[in-house]
């Protein structure tokens, strides 16, 4: 008969085996869920956009700060964004982009309307740049007008030289040098030629008119009576006409008379010499 100690040992072994099997059947505990990522707050997003130079996005994020931030933090954010816009405006100004500089300045003013001193420097710089730009445009316009006037005068001189050459060629061939009248009626006892361009100060038109007058005076041996509004206009018209007649025919004796009539439209009266 089996002894009592052996039975006790067998029961102990059986109990240990039963406990081991039960422990293997227990399911392993599930891992703890990972902590959910925390979304960045409005202030963090604002700071990130500002650091990246994304001023439009930062200005949009500022609206969220207005609802959730205390006044001191909101004022600081507005000042930071205003200064960032001012820096962007300064860079645009240095690059010559006045429109972008002006837009950046407008944003800065909107953000800090109660601190006008912040924008004074950039505002003055933009104003000076605008004035310089307008001055450059005006100078370019004046230079263009002067160049156009110079070209017209050059063409006039070339045309005059060609006419003189043609007249010389006709004279050498024995043909009469006298051509068709430009302004006067050769059969008339008097021809009036308007000088209204003296009043409008149209230099090109005045030069062209006096060229034609000089050609008719020399070709048809006319005397000239000058009627102008002032002594200054008289001296000017006399000098210009004498120079043109001299160029056409250095031996021609120009017969001049004059009258100063302030209320009358300037004109020349051409008559056959001796009448």
Secondary structure per residue as TSV (DSSP state, phi and psi in degrees):
chain	resnum	aa	ss	phi	psi
A	1	X	-	360.0	132.9
A	2	X	-	-64.3	142.1
A	3	X	-	-76.7	158.6
A	4	X	H	-63.9	-39.8
A	5	X	H	-61.6	-36.0
A	6	X	H	-67.6	-40.7
A	7	X	H	-62.8	-39.2
A	8	X	H	-64.1	-40.9
A	9	X	H	-64.1	-40.9
A	10	X	H	-64.5	-41.3
A	11	X	H	-63.6	-36.7
A	12	X	H	-66.1	-41.6
A	13	X	H	-64.2	-42.5
A	14	X	H	-62.1	-40.1
A	15	X	H	-64.1	-39.9
A	16	X	H	-65.7	-40.1
A	17	X	H	-64.5	-40.3
A	18	X	H	-63.6	-43.7
A	19	X	H	-63.1	-39.7
A	20	X	H	-63.6	-42.2
A	21	X	H	-63.6	-41.8
A	22	X	H	-64.6	-36.4
A	23	X	H	-68.6	-30.6
A	24	X	H	-71.7	-27.3
A	25	X	H	-80.9	-12.3
A	26	X	S	-72.1	127.5
A	27	X	-	-67.3	143.3
A	28	X	-	-68.4	141.9
A	29	X	-	-64.7	141.5
A	30	X	-	-67.2	142.1
A	31	X	-	-63.2	147.4
A	32	X	-	-66.9	135.7
A	33	X	-	-61.0	142.9
A	34	X	-	-66.6	145.9
A	35	X	-	-64.8	131.8
A	36	X	-	-62.8	138.9
A	37	X	-	-65.8	137.4
A	38	X	-	-86.9	123.2
A	39	X	-	-67.8	141.8
A	40	X	-	-66.0	144.9
A	41	X	-	-78.2	174.3
A	42	X	H	-61.3	-40.1
A	43	X	H	-65.1	-41.5
A	44	X	H	-64.9	-41.8
A	45	X	H	-64.6	-40.6
A	46	X	H	-60.7	-46.8
A	47	X	H	-62.1	-38.8
A	48	X	H	-65.8	-45.4
A	49	X	H	-63.5	-41.0
A	50	X	H	-64.9	-43.1
A	51	X	H	-64.9	-32.1
A	52	X	T	-85.1	-0.4
A	53	X	T	75.9	15.8
A	54	X	-	-89.8	77.8
A	55	X	H	-70.7	-35.9
A	56	X	H	-62.9	-44.0
A	57	X	H	-66.7	-38.3
A	58	X	H	-64.5	-37.9
A	59	X	H	-67.0	-35.8
A	60	X	H	-65.5	-41.9
A	61	X	H	-67.2	-23.6
A	62	X	H	-62.2	-29.3
A	63	X	H	-63.1	-37.6
A	64	X	H	-67.8	-35.1
A	65	X	H	-66.4	-32.8
A	66	X	H	-62.2	-28.1
A	67	X	H	-89.3	-23.0
A	68	X	H	-119.9	-11.5
A	69	X	S	-101.3	157.4
A	70	X	-	-76.2	159.7
A	71	X	H	-56.3	-38.9
A	72	X	H	-64.8	-44.5
A	73	X	H	-66.0	-39.4
A	74	X	H	-64.2	-42.6
A	75	X	H	-63.0	-39.6
A	76	X	H	-64.6	-41.4
A	77	X	H	-65.1	-41.7
A	78	X	H	-61.9	-41.6
A	79	X	H	-65.2	-42.5
A	80	X	H	-61.5	-44.7
A	81	X	H	-68.3	-37.7
A	82	X	H	-61.5	-44.7
A	83	X	H	-65.4	-35.6
A	84	X	H	-64.6	-40.2
A	85	X	H	-65.7	-38.0
A	86	X	H	-63.3	-40.8
A	87	X	H	-64.2	-41.3
A	88	X	H	-63.9	-39.2
A	89	X	H	-64.7	-38.8
A	90	X	H	-64.0	-41.7
A	91	X	H	-64.5	-40.8
A	92	X	H	-64.2	-38.4
A	93	X	H	-64.8	-43.0
A	94	X	H	-64.3	-30.3
A	95	X	T	-83.1	-4.3
A	96	X	T	85.6	9.7
A	97	X	-	-94.1	86.8
A	98	X	H	-69.3	-33.6
A	99	X	H	-65.0	-45.6
A	100	X	H	-65.4	-38.4
A	101	X	H	-62.8	-41.9
A	102	X	H	-66.0	-38.4
A	103	X	H	-66.0	-41.3
A	104	X	H	-63.8	-39.6
A	105	X	H	-62.8	-40.1
A	106	X	H	-63.5	-40.6
A	107	X	H	-62.4	-44.0
A	108	X	H	-62.8	-39.9
A	109	X	H	-66.9	-38.5
A	110	X	H	-63.3	-37.8
A	111	X	H	-73.1	-34.6
A	112	X	T	-128.8	64.6
A	113	X	T	-65.7	-22.4
A	114	X	T	-92.9	7.8
A	115	X	-	-129.9	66.7
A	116	X	T	-63.0	-22.9
A	117	X	H	-63.0	-25.2
A	118	X	H	-63.3	-32.8
A	119	X	H	-102.9	-0.7
A	120	X	H	-61.3	-45.9
A	121	X	H	-61.2	-48.6
A	122	X	H	-67.2	-37.2
A	123	X	H	-59.9	-46.3
A	124	X	H	-64.4	-38.9
A	125	X	H	-65.1	-40.5
A	126	X	H	-65.3	-40.1
A	127	X	H	-61.3	-43.4
A	128	X	H	-65.4	-39.0
A	129	X	H	-65.6	-39.7
A	130	X	H	-62.0	-43.8
A	131	X	H	-63.7	-41.5
A	132	X	H	-63.7	-38.3
A	133	X	H	-64.7	-44.2
A	134	X	H	-64.8	-38.7
A	135	X	H	-63.7	-40.7
A	136	X	H	-64.3	-40.2
A	137	X	H	-63.7	-42.5
A	138	X	H	-65.7	-41.3
A	139	X	H	-63.8	-39.4
A	140	X	H	-64.8	-38.3
A	141	X	H	-64.7	-44.9
A	142	X	H	-64.2	-40.3
A	143	X	H	-62.9	-37.8
A	144	X	H	-65.0	-40.8
A	145	X	H	-65.4	-41.4
A	146	X	H	-65.4	-39.7
A	147	X	H	-64.7	-38.5
A	148	X	H	-64.8	-43.2
A	149	X	H	-62.9	-40.0
A	150	X	H	-64.3	-40.0
A	151	X	H	-64.9	-40.7
A	152	X	H	-63.5	-41.7
A	153	X	H	-65.6	-37.9
A	154	X	H	-63.9	-43.6
A	155	X	H	-63.1	-39.3
A	156	X	H	-62.4	-43.8
A	157	X	H	-66.2	-38.7
A	158	X	H	-64.6	-41.8
A	159	X	H	-64.0	-40.8
A	160	X	H	-64.2	-41.7
A	161	X	H	-64.7	-38.4
A	162	X	H	-65.8	-39.7
A	163	X	H	-65.0	-41.4
A	164	X	H	-65.0	-38.6
A	165	X	H	-65.8	-40.3
A	166	X	H	-64.6	-40.3
A	167	X	H	-63.6	-41.7
A	168	X	H	-64.4	-37.2
A	169	X	H	-65.7	-41.0
A	170	X	H	-64.9	-39.5
A	171	X	H	-65.0	-38.1
A	172	X	H	-67.5	-30.6
A	173	X	T	-84.1	-1.1
A	174	X	T	86.6	4.9
A	175	X	-	-84.4	151.5
A	176	X	-	-64.6	136.8
A	177	X	-	-77.3	-18.1
A	178	X	-	-71.3	126.5
A	179	X	-	-107.0	-169.0
A	180	X	-	-68.6	148.3
A	181	X	-	-66.1	144.2
A	182	X	S	-95.1	-37.6
A	183	X	S	-126.6	-27.5
A	184	X	S	-102.6	167.2
A	185	X	-	-99.6	109.0
A	186	X	T	-57.9	-25.7
A	187	X	T	-86.3	-10.6
A	188	X	S	-83.1	151.6
A	189	X	S	-79.4	-13.0
A	190	X	-	-156.9	140.1
A	191	X	E	-133.9	124.7
A	192	X	E	-96.4	132.5
A	193	X	E	-122.5	117.8
A	194	X	E	-72.3	142.7
A	195	X	-	-122.0	43.2
A	196	X	T	-61.2	-23.1
A	197	X	H	-66.3	-13.7
A	198	X	H	-64.1	-38.8
A	199	X	H	-70.3	-38.0
A	200	X	H	-85.6	-5.3
A	201	X	T	58.9	40.3
A	202	X	-	-89.4	94.1
A	203	X	H	-63.4	-45.5
A	204	X	H	-60.4	-43.4
A	205	X	H	-66.7	-38.0
A	206	X	H	-63.8	-45.4
A	207	X	H	-61.9	-42.4
A	208	X	H	-65.5	-40.1
A	209	X	H	-64.6	-43.2
A	210	X	H	-70.6	-29.2
A	211	X	H	-59.7	-47.4
A	212	X	H	-67.1	-39.7
A	213	X	H	-60.7	-47.3
A	214	X	H	-59.6	-40.2
A	215	X	H	-62.8	-43.2
A	216	X	H	-69.3	-38.6
A	217	X	H	-60.9	-45.7
A	218	X	H	-71.5	-43.5
A	219	X	H	-68.3	-34.0
A	220	X	H	-117.8	13.7
A	221	X	T	51.0	63.7
A	222	X	E	-105.2	146.6
A	223	X	E	-88.8	158.8
A	224	X	E	-128.9	129.3
A	225	X	E	-111.6	120.7
A	226	X	E	-98.7	126.7
A	227	X	E	-123.5	111.9
A	228	X	E	-134.9	173.8
A	229	X	S	-84.6	-23.3
A	230	X	S	-145.1	162.9
A	231	X	H	-65.6	-33.5
A	232	X	H	-63.6	-45.5
A	233	X	H	-62.9	-35.2
A	234	X	H	-63.1	-47.6
A	235	X	H	-61.3	-40.2
A	236	X	H	-68.3	-47.9
A	237	X	H	-64.7	-40.0
A	238	X	H	-61.1	-47.0
A	239	X	H	-64.4	-43.6
A	240	X	H	-65.1	-41.7
A	241	X	H	-68.8	-42.9
A	242	X	H	-61.4	-40.6
A	243	X	H	-63.1	-39.5
A	244	X	H	-72.0	-40.3
A	245	X	H	-64.0	-41.8
A	246	X	H	-61.6	-38.2
A	247	X	H	-68.1	-37.3
A	248	X	H	-72.6	-42.9
A	249	X	-	-151.3	97.4
A	250	X	T	-59.6	-19.3
A	251	X	T	-91.9	-5.9
A	252	X	-	-73.8	133.5
A	253	X	-	-96.2	103.7
A	254	X	-	-77.6	127.2
A	255	X	-	-99.9	113.1
A	256	X	E	-120.2	145.3
A	257	X	E	-140.6	167.7
A	258	X	E	-155.2	164.5
A	259	X	E	-154.2	137.2
A	260	X	E	-98.0	115.8
A	261	X	-	-130.9	95.1
A	262	X	T	-60.4	-28.8
A	263	X	T	-94.0	0.7
A	264	X	S	-108.7	143.4
A	265	X	-	-62.6	131.6
A	266	X	-	-57.7	142.6
A	267	X	E	-159.9	168.0
A	268	X	E	-119.8	141.3
A	269	X	E	-115.4	116.8
A	270	X	E	-105.4	130.6
A	271	X	E	-133.1	153.6
A	272	X	E	-57.7	140.4
A	273	X	T	-57.4	135.3
A	274	X	T	95.9	-9.6
A	275	X	-	-98.8	360.0
